[in-house]
Amino acid sequence: MSFWITICGLFFGLLIIIEELIYYSWNRYVYGPNLERRRKWKKRLTAVFRLFKRKRQTEIHEMESEKSSH
């Protein structure tokens, strides 16, 4: 009995996922891709990468200054 309930639940979940994918792809087809949202995410990611790059550069400079002081 629980086997059939599990199978029905999984089938229902699969139908929901397929329906949402169809809805997303249809909206993208009708309205086009959301370029503004994509641009925002690219800006956020580049800002995070720049932050890590700056931290790494400051650590390198600190290590070089420590070596030169000894």
N, C-alpha and C positions, 0 to 999 in steps of 0.2 A: 504494500500500500504506500509506504513512504517513498519507494522507488518511483512510482508514478507521479506522486506529488512533486518530487524533485525534478523529474523530467518535464512536467508541465511548467514548473517555475522557471527552469532554464530556457524552455522554448518561449515562454512569455518575455523573459529578459532579452532574449535574442531578437524577438519581434520589436521590442522597444528600442533597442540599439539600432536596428535597421531603419525603423521609422525616423529616428532622430537624424541619422545620416542622410536619408532622403530629404528631410526638411532642410538641413544645413546646405546640402548641395543645390537644392532648388532655389533657396534664397540667394546663394552665391551666384547662380546662373542668372536670376532675374535682376538682382541689384548690383552685381559685380563684386569683386573682392573689396574688402574694407582696408584701403590703403592707409588711412589715417591711423588705425589701430596698429597695423604692422609697423608703421614708422615710429610710433610711440615705443613699441617693444624693442625695436632696433636701437633707439636712443638710450633706453634703460640698460640694455646689455652692453653697449659701448661704454656707458658711464661706469658700470661695474668693472669692466675690463681695464679701463683707464685707472680706476682707483687701485686695483691690485698691482698694476704696472708701476704706479707711483710709489706704492709701499715698498715694492721690491727694489726700486732705484734708491730710495732713501736708506734702506737697510744696507745696500752695497756701499753707499757713500759713508755711512757710519762705520762700517767695517774697515774701509780704506783709511779713514781718519784715525781709527784706533791703532791700526798697524803702523801708520806713519809717526804717531806720537811715542811709540815704544822704542 
